[in-house]
Each structure stands twice: as structure tokens, then as C-alpha cells.
């Protein structure tokens, strides 16, 4: 059984489905505007060194997310690539 975790914990090459966002109203709105909403599938492409941002692909869009923001996004990892 797969467990829910935060986006910050996902390693490059791993896929996940967003389960929820534990953030204030403004940050939640920003995430939704970027395409990061519950039910969205994503792929972690890269993690920058020294606690830098994560590069993720949501649909056809690639975005950078600060680690602190990624820690507020709950995801469920799954095998395979996004559909």
C-alpha cells in the first residue's frame, strides 16, 4: 500500500498525485494557479542542491517549487509516469 507524504520527500524520477495543500489562502491560490491542485499528477524532475527548489512537471508545464512550499503539498507516490 502506498503512503501519503509531502512533495518535498519525493525523489527525482518519481511520480505522485496531489492529495491536498496545507497552506494559507494566498499560497494555496498560487499553487492552484500553477496547476498544483488536488488530483493533479506530477513528476519530480530535479532537486537542487543545498536545500534548493524542486523542478516538477505538471501536465505539459515545468515549474520550480521552493522546498518550504513543497513541504506543504501532500502527495501519494505511484509507479510509472503521469498520464
N, C-alpha and C positions, 0 to 999 in steps of 0.2 A: 504494500500500500504506500502511495506517495504522500509525503507530508507537506504541509504548508510552511513556507519560510519567507524571508524577505528577499527582495530583488538584490540587495547588497551581497547576499550569500551565494548567488548563482554564479557559476564559473563560465568562462568563455566557451562557446560552442553548445551550451545547454539552453533548452527551450523551456518556457513556462507560460502559464495562463495567469493573468492578474485576477486575484480574488477580492482585493479591496485596497483602499488607500487610507492610512491612519494619519491624516494631516489636517491642518486648518483649512478654512474655506478658500483662501486665496491660493495656497499651494495645490489644493485639490482641483481647483478650476484650471490652474496652469497645466497640471498633469493631464487632465481631460482634453484640454486644447491641443496638447502634443500627441493625443491618441492613446494615452495610457489610462484606460478605463477598465472597470471590472469586465471580464470576459475576453479582453484583448490578448492575443497570443504574441509573444515576443521571443527574440533570440538575442542572447548576450554575445556580442562580437568581441569586445575587448575590455580589459580593466587596466586603467592607467596605474603606473607605479606610485608609490608613496601616498597612498590613500586618495589618488586622483579619481576622476569620474569614470563611469561605465559607459561604453558605447553599446547601444541596443538598437535592434531593428524591430519596428512595429509595422506590419504590412510592408509597404514599399519605402518607408521612411526610416532613416537612421538618425538617432538623436544621442546626445551626451547627457548623462544624469549624474549629479553630484552624489557622492556616497551617502551623505546625510539624507538626501531625498529618497534614494534607493532603499534606505533602511525603513522608510515609511510605507513602502509598497509591498503588500502581501501577495505572494505568488504560490502557485503549485507547479513544481517542475514536472516535465513529462519527457519521454524519449521521442526522438525524431525531430523533424523540422516543422516550422509553422506551416499551416495550411492556408 
